[in-house]
Amino acid sequence: MHYAHVFARRGESKSYALRYGWMMVTLRTALLNGILRFRFVKVNGDIRDAKGTLHPLLIPDDKAPKGTKTGKPDFSTIAFFDLDKQEWRSFRIADFEEVLEAFVLKEVLL
């Protein structure tokens, strides 16, 4: 529960850290399985509604991740492909507000 550790380091209670850590795991899984509309607070304080994904079939080939990242992973943010802007974006997990809508995609096997 790397995400829970981020909340615990911020001084949150253990139950809060575990609850929100698990919510971040669920959020990332939903992004991997389809399209998610969600809300978060931007660094400048504005509220942002985003429509994003991590599903490989929904990310254009020229925008797809190339290779693997090296170094220590950062669990304080979640990166996603913004379907409205057609660019990669990220948000701090502490600034997540709510899920607005979720669409799960089922792959068709040929």
WOPEFEN-V244677 format. One record per helix or strand. SS is the DSSP state (helix for helix, strand for strand). FROM is the first residue (numbers start at 1). TO is the last residue. If there is no record, write none. Layout:
# WOPEFEN-V244677
SS/FROM/TO  SS/FROM/TO
This chain:
# WOPEFEN-V244677
helix/2/9  helix/14/33  strand/34/41  strand/47/53  helix/56/58  helix/61/63  strand/77/82  strand/87/92  helix/93/95  strand/96/104
